[in-house]
Structures are given as structure tokens and as C-alpha cells.
Amino acid sequence: MRRVPFLLLALQCGNRFEKGRGMNITILGVALSVLAIGGCASSPSHVAEPRRHFELGTFISSQLPPISIRVGEDFRYLGATTFRLGGQALVDRHHLVDVGADGHVERILILHFEGFLSGSEGRYRYGIPSGQDAAGPDFRFTLEPVRLGDHDYIHNTWFLSAQENIDANPGGELEQSAKLLEHHGYTLPEELRMSRFLRIVDEEARHEFILFYLEPLAPTGFQASQFVKDGAGAAVFDRLSAEVTARSLAAFRVEAD
């Protein structure tokens, strides 16, 4: 089975699973034990509703986490999609795009806020993989935390086929994002380079924040299928990964958190 970095949270409600970060399973050799399963919940945790908005080039969240993120002037805010993930978590996913003169999406920033619903005993538990589990032909984990503002984030890159991911995770995060872009007249690139920053945001480990930076893979001249062991892309992955990491860090700045 092909191993991939955890992009989507695996949640169980009855026998339903979504591929990605796992529930008491090992991905990339790391036992994540993300969920302690309770019932399939029907209402959010009892916390004040976070206020989140975009204003004058800055995205602001009031809590979970409280954060202000300044983005590059070429980004346009499209809005948010809110949905339940696996019946046990609530996702609030905000999107910004940089569109070229030809109308094609060149860069995407996704600000992903996620938390377990009340009635679920779930907790987020994960760390930076080590050794051979920290890298593969199509992904890399940064081996030390990346500091953004006042907090450390887990960081990784991943090159992937958007459609394959959507097919493997119907109704999941990437499909939700593709639908929001389509609603605004844009198309999610067929293949992607991703740079991702992730942290748990509360002491109870029931909420997390993820910042995704995405751009088309096509300008590299490679296809996602070439980033496999002994594939044509494997030899240049380190360079391409470093490039997308640098561009992602230049696309935004955490100003307050």
C-alpha cells in the first residue's frame, strides 16, 4: 500500500472511514491515535462561536486559535466552507486564491480550523515523523518545528493528484475546496504541490489549525505519478520541495497569535 502523509483526518462513524490521518493506526510509521471514539456527535463543543473574517489584506480569527495572518496582495479572499468531517469533527475552511492573467489559479491559501464535536471523546495526537518515515518520493517533513508567530508548527510538503485524492475521499476536504472554487468560477489544478503547516491549538487537544499552500504541479514539467521510487521526479523532489516551501513562507505572515 502506498504510504502518504496525513492530509485528511480519518474519522469513524459506524464503518465509515476517510483516508489520511488515522485513528489508532500507523501512517508513515507514526502511531497517531487521533481519535478516542465516542458517539457520532450532532452538535459542536460548547465554546463561544469564533469570529473569522478577511479585511484589508489580513485574515483574523477571534479564537481557536486567535490569530492574524497577513497575506500577499495578489490573493483574493473567496470565503469559507463549513462541513462535518466523518460525523465527529466540524471544519471551517477559508480560501484565498491568486489568479493569473489567463484566469487560471496560480496559488491557493487554505486556512483550516477543525475541532471535535461535543459527544466525541476525540483528541488530536501527532508529532513529526523520524527516520525513513519523514520522507518519501512525493513528500517531506521538516525535521524541526517551523516557527510562525509565537507558535511552532509541524510542516511537510506533498505532491499529489487532486482527482485521485478526491476519489479516495468523497466529500472530504479537497472536494469541498474544489466545489467552493468552482462556485466562484475557478478550477482546482489537476495536480498540486502542497506546503502545509499544522498545530494543535488548545490544551485539551480538541482543536487544530492547518495552513495549506497549494500551487499547480504542471509548471515543474513533472506529473504526480512520476514521484515514486525510482521515478523521474524522485531525483529532483528535494529541490522542488524546498522551492514550494520557500514560496509558501513568502505568501503570508503571522502577525499576531
Phi and psi in degrees as a GROMACS rama.xvg file:
@    title "Ramachandran Plot"
@    xaxis  label "Phi"
@    yaxis  label "Psi"
@TYPE xy
-72.2159  129.648  ARG-2
-91.0513  136.877  ARG-3
-132.738  154.137  VAL-4
-67.4391  151.509  PRO-5
-73.2206  111.408  PHE-6
-107.229  -39.708  LEU-7
-115.607  141.559  LEU-8
-75.6269  127.99  LEU-9
-82.7464  119.524  ALA-10
-124.293  145.958  LEU-11
-119.703  128.977  GLN-12
-136.559  103.072  CYS-13
72.9644  -121.393  GLY-14
-109.661  13.6269  ASN-15
-88.277  128.138  ARG-16
-126.27  150.446  PHE-17
-117.139  135.58  GLU-18
-67.3769  143.054  LYS-19
140.373  -134.673  GLY-20
-59.0266  141.907  ARG-21
-110.302  161.592  GLY-22
-100.331  107.469  MET-23
51.4566  37.5487  ASN-24
-128.771  166.864  ILE-25
-107.093  122.605  THR-26
-121.927  130.592  ILE-27
57.9775  29.5502  LEU-28
77.4033  6.90534  GLY-29
-111.728  120.54  VAL-30
-75.9974  109.658  ALA-31
-87.122  -33.426  LEU-32
44.7672  51.9815  SER-33
-68.8708  -36.2657  VAL-34
-119.559  134.651  LEU-35
-105.942  102.446  ALA-36
-67.9062  128.838  ILE-37
-109.28  -150.922  GLY-38
-76.6765  170.241  GLY-39
-78.4889  107.002  CYS-40
-77.3613  160.277  ALA-41
-124.374  -2.71226  SER-42
-144.589  151.611  SER-43
-66.087  162.685  PRO-44
-58.9788  152.069  SER-45
-82.9162  81.895  HIS-46
-132.733  157.854  VAL-47
-60.6553  142.668  ALA-48
-65.374  122.617  GLU-49
-64.7789  143.993  PRO-50
-104.998  124.263  ARG-51
-134.958  132.529  ARG-52
-158.668  167.072  HIS-53
-116.66  129.509  PHE-54
-149.431  124.979  GLU-55
51.2111  46.1067  LEU-56
82.7747  6.40585  GLY-57
-128.722  132.434  THR-58
-94.7114  132.932  PHE-59
-127.371  129.361  ILE-60
-119.03  133.111  SER-61
-75.8218  -28.0369  SER-62
-165.64  167.183  GLN-63
51.9964  54.8916  LEU-64
-96.0956  162.849  PRO-65
-73.0638  121.378  PRO-66
-158.716  146.891  ILE-67
-124.026  128.157  SER-68
-126.103  117.295  ILE-69
-86.1554  129.992  ARG-70
-115.111  162.09  VAL-71
-58.9834  148.927  GLY-72
-66.3165  -16.6625  GLU-73
-83.6615  -6.58576  ASP-74
-82.9043  139.631  PHE-75
-114.038  131.509  ARG-76
-81.4628  125.642  TYR-77
-98.5382  -20.8173  LEU-78
115.666  -165.847  GLY-79
-126.883  157.075  ALA-80
-123.538  132.786  THR-81
-118.82  130.128  THR-82
-156.989  163.487  PHE-83
-92.5662  138.991  ARG-84
-110.745  111.225  LEU-85
66.1585  12.495  GLY-86
80.0066  0.971454  GLY-87
-128.136  -11.4027  GLN-88
-131.895  150.126  ALA-89
-108.856  129.381  LEU-90
-113.308  132.798  VAL-91
-121.135  109.019  ASP-92
-122.412  111.315  ARG-93
-101.957  141.925  HIS-94
-126.584  136.991  HIS-95
-131.096  141.826  LEU-96
-130.267  150.202  VAL-97
-113.885  117.05  ASP-98
-111.078  132.194  VAL-99
-74.5726  174.359  GLY-100
-61.6283  -25.1131  ALA-101
-84.9529  1.51748  ASP-102
87.0539  -0.243601  GLY-103
-88.9693  145.419  HIS-104
-70.8523  126.039  VAL-105
-104.29  -31.7087  GLU-106
-147.886  147.81  ARG-107
-133.61  134.063  ILE-108
-113.07  129.24  LEU-109
-121.479  123.859  ILE-110
-105.157  111.132  LEU-111
-112.679  115.536  HIS-112
-111.743  126.22  PHE-113
-138.339  141.869  GLU-114
-153.363  149.612  GLY-115
-69.6174  145.194  PHE-116
-76.7833  155.14  LEU-117
-62.8698  146.378  SER-118
95.5436  -17.9218  GLY-119
-97.7279  138.85  SER-120
-95.1814  17.3243  GLU-121
-65.8976  150.551  GLY-122
-137.95  146.994  ARG-123
-88.5668  124.561  TYR-124
-140.2  111.172  ARG-125
-159.707  165.391  TYR-126
-151.259  -178.189  GLY-127
-78.0769  125.351  ILE-128
-63.5582  163.596  PRO-129
-130.747  165.786  SER-130
59.9015  -139.991  GLY-131
-67.392  -16.8527  GLN-132
-80.7447  -6.40196  ASP-133
-87.1791  -8.43806  ALA-134
-154.787  152.568  ALA-135
-151.796  -175.093  GLY-136
-62.312  -22.956  PRO-137
-127.349  12.1288  ASP-138
-151.708  155.51  PHE-139
-144.892  135.506  ARG-140
-99.7467  135.36  PHE-141
-70.9227  129.074  THR-142
-77.9349  -13.1069  LEU-143
-120.342  150.893  GLU-144
-58.2045  147.895  PRO-145
-100.369  126.476  VAL-146
-86.328  122.158  ARG-147
-126.157  117.716  LEU-148
62.9939  -126.253  GLY-149
-101.956  11.0374  ASP-150
-132.651  154.506  HIS-151
-91.4397  142.305  ASP-152
-125.156  144.203  TYR-153
-74.8594  136.721  ILE-154
-129.906  140.012  HIS-155
-150.788  160.668  ASN-156
-114.822  157.865  THR-157
-158.891  134.382  TRP-158
-106.816  128.614  PHE-159
-150.775  159.753  LEU-160
-86.8947  121.393  SER-161
-62.5915  -44.2167  ALA-162
-66.8614  -39.5423  GLN-163
-62.1963  -39.3994  GLU-164
-66.057  -42.9816  ASN-165
-64.3141  -42.6073  ILE-166
-62.3829  -35.9751  ASP-167
-78.4746  -19.0648  ALA-168
-133.497  64.7756  ASN-169
-59.3245  131.763  PRO-170
79.4879  2.02731  GLY-171
-81.8579  -167.476  GLY-172
-60.6896  -48.353  GLU-173
-68.8997  -36.7386  LEU-174
-64.5524  -39.2502  GLU-175
-61.3996  -40.6852  GLN-176
-67.3522  -41.6665  SER-177
-60.1015  -39.8654  ALA-178
-67.3623  -39.4773  LYS-179
-64.8119  -43.5832  LEU-180
-60.902  -42.7075  LEU-181
-62.2217  -37.4881  GLU-182
-59.7672  -31.352  HIS-183
-94.8528  7.51469  HIS-184
89.7337  14.048  GLY-185
-114.103  158.289  TYR-186
-117.846  130.366  THR-187
-64.2363  129.672  LEU-188
-53.8086  145.897  PRO-189
-64.051  -37.7523  GLU-190
-130.656  147.573  GLU-191
-131.522  149.109  LEU-192
-105.384  129.062  ARG-193
-121.69  137.253  MET-194
-124.562  125.356  SER-195
-128.806  138.017  ARG-196
-124.204  131.359  PHE-197
-141.434  138.29  LEU-198
-154.495  154.349  ARG-199
-81.2046  139.633  ILE-200
-115.08  -1.77261  VAL-201
-136.495  158.302  ASP-202
-63.4359  -30.4171  GLU-203
-80.0367  -6.15573  GLU-204
58.4767  38.7335  ALA-205
-107.261  -2.20684  ARG-206
-136.4  146.544  HIS-207
-137.786  158.541  GLU-208
-127.793  132.665  PHE-209
-129.238  132.817  ILE-210
-111.662  117.3  LEU-211
-103.022  133.062  PHE-212
-115.366  125.039  TYR-213
-127.332  143.445  LEU-214
-147.767  158.109  GLU-215
-61.4534  141.937  PRO-216
-80.3127  -25.8869  LEU-217
-52.4924  -40.4151  ALA-218
-60.9274  -16.4315  PRO-219
-74.0824  -17.3152  THR-220
85.3011  3.31703  GLY-221
-116.364  160.371  PHE-222
-109.364  155.757  GLN-223
-57.7464  -34.1324  ALA-224
-65.7708  -14.7451  SER-225
-87.4689  -8.91086  GLN-226
-94.5979  69.7123  PHE-227
-132.691  168.186  VAL-228
-55.2022  127.198  LYS-229
66.823  11.5583  ASP-230
-79.3488  165.25  GLY-231
-63.261  -28.7388  ALA-232
-84.1406  -19.5608  GLY-233
-60.6497  -35.846  ALA-234
-69.2255  -23.2061  ALA-235
-111.056  6.4574  VAL-236
-62.1279  -41.594  PHE-237
-56.7665  -45.1267  ASP-238
-65.3641  -46.7755  ARG-239
-65.5242  -35.8971  LEU-240
-65.3085  -43.1894  SER-241
-63.8196  -36.8821  ALA-242
-65.0506  -46.6209  GLU-243
-70.1911  -31.1215  VAL-244
-63.4986  -45.3423  THR-245
-63.3945  -41.7248  ALA-246
-67.826  -35.9135  ARG-247
-64.2719  -42.2507  SER-248
-68.0938  -25.5827  LEU-249
-82.297  -12.9332  ALA-250
-83.9196  -15.8941  ALA-251
-152.677  165.622  PHE-252
-145.652  126.766  ARG-253
-78.9937  115.562  VAL-254
-96.9599  -29.016  GLU-255
-155.904  138.45  ALA-256
